[in-house]
Amino acid sequence: MQYHLPEIGAWGEEKYSLVRNYAQIFATSMKDKWQCRVYIDLFSGAGRSRIKDTNKIVDGSPLIALGIENPFNRYIFCEQNPDNIDALIKRVKTHYPGMDTHFVHGDANDAVDEILSHIPRFSPTFKVLAFCFVDPFKIDNLKFETLRRLSARYMDFLVLIPTGMDAQRNVSYYVRPDSKNVEEFIGKATWRNDWQEAEARGEKFGLFFIKQFCTSMDNIGYKYSTADKSVDIRLPDKNFSLYRLAFFSKHQLAHKFWDDVKKYSKPQLDLF
Ligand SMILES: C[S@@+](CC[C@H](N)C(=O)[O-])C[C@H]1O[C@@H](n2cnc3c(N)ncnc32)[C@H](O)[C@@H]1O
């Protein structure tokens, strides 16, 4: 059966390798410590994609997370596009019929209550820990407020930050006084003042953007992450940085896992 199959660039595979390896290390290491491990995908896609200009079909983040050893106890998938969620539900039901899966159709920023309602309640005898993958296409897909609200539960985040393909490329649009997208993504209304100073120092907007985002995460308790610990995903010719994957946890041990994942996922991953 052929379901909807979006196209992605080849660089998506590097992202998948990091998600797979982190989900695997998280699930295996936490299984004896937390009674319930939950995987949340805020921007789930269709479950599979075709690599552009090839016939190669690859699993997207939902099927990757479902396919690991020692899988999560529960999976929550959110997706706005009707063709994508429809294909995702069919693929998940076909390939992982026995798994505890929940689907949320809609804008992830509007669906926080519904997503939270699917996360089991924590208690001293039933400890619940979530890993949330946040994989937007562009800045206007995500509002910081969404992460802030989700972070009321025990939750680690792996966030794709569109530093190059969007922030850097469209800086002239984002600095306009009427544009609210940067403010909503990084959760800081006064960022333009900081940008004036950063620009005067010669900082690039992409770097400024991720630093601001890390500071906002720090303000809600995710204190170990800095821009230089994120992974730079580049076009294959390496001349253009597309985006950065940044990991956020309130616990130092999880950062050790992230360091290991960066080492093993792809030896040539470039850091700053
Ligand atoms: C980069 S793709 C994610 C792909 C998926 N994580 C994977 O690994 O294959 C982004 C997805 O987010 C969806 N999307 C965009 N804005 C959204 C929003 N506000 N809420 C939920 N889904 C959204 C798009 O339809 C698209 O499928």
The ligand as a Tripos MOL2 file, in Angstrom:
@<TRIPOS>MOLECULE
LIG
   27    29     1     0     0
SMALL
NO_CHARGES

@<TRIPOS>ATOM
      1 C1         10.6050   18.8410    9.2420 C.3       1 LIG1
      2 S1          9.0550   18.0560    9.1390 S.3       1 LIG1
      3 C2          9.1740   16.8790   10.4190 C.3       1 LIG1
      4 C3          9.4160   15.5110    9.9980 C.3       1 LIG1
      5 C4          9.5080   14.4400   11.0230 C.3       1 LIG1
      6 N1          9.9340   14.8640   12.3360 N.3       1 LIG1
      7 C5         10.4520   13.4210   10.4860 C.2       1 LIG1
      8 O1         11.4520   13.1420   11.0890 O.co2     1 LIG1
      9 O2         10.1870   12.8760    9.4280 O.co2     1 LIG1
     10 C6          7.9760   19.1800    9.9280 C.3       1 LIG1
     11 C7          6.5390   18.6570   10.0230 C.3       1 LIG1
     12 O3          5.8340   19.5140   10.9000 O.3       1 LIG1
     13 C8          4.5390   19.7620   10.3720 C.3       1 LIG1
     14 N2          4.1260   21.0470   10.9680 N.ar      1 LIG1
     15 C9          4.4930   22.3050   10.6110 C.ar      1 LIG1
     16 N3          4.0020   23.2030   11.4700 N.ar      1 LIG1
     17 C10         3.3420   22.4990   12.4260 C.ar      1 LIG1
     18 C11         2.6570   22.8580   13.6100 C.ar      1 LIG1
     19 N4          2.5480   24.1380   13.9870 N.pl3     1 LIG1
     20 N5          2.1350   21.8840   14.3770 N.ar      1 LIG1
     21 C12         2.2380   20.5830   14.0160 C.ar      1 LIG1
     22 N6          2.8680   20.1770   12.8910 N.ar      1 LIG1
     23 C13         3.4160   21.1300   12.1090 C.ar      1 LIG1
     24 C14         4.7250   19.7490    8.8810 C.3       1 LIG1
     25 O4          3.5170   19.4100    8.2290 O.3       1 LIG1
     26 C15         5.8000   18.6640    8.7220 C.3       1 LIG1
     27 O5          5.2200   17.4010    8.5240 O.3       1 LIG1
@<TRIPOS>BOND
     1     1     2 1
     2     2     3 1
     3     2    10 1
     4     3     4 1
     5     4     5 1
     6     5     6 1
     7     5     7 1
     8     7     8 2
     9     7     9 1
    10    10    11 1
    11    11    12 1
    12    11    26 1
    13    12    13 1
    14    13    14 1
    15    13    24 1
    16    14    15 ar
    17    14    23 ar
    18    15    16 ar
    19    16    17 ar
    20    17    18 ar
    21    17    23 ar
    22    18    19 1
    23    18    20 ar
    24    20    21 ar
    25    21    22 ar
    26    22    23 ar
    27    24    25 1
    28    24    26 1
    29    26    27 1
@<TRIPOS>SUBSTRUCTURE
     1 LIG1         1 GROUP 0 **** ****
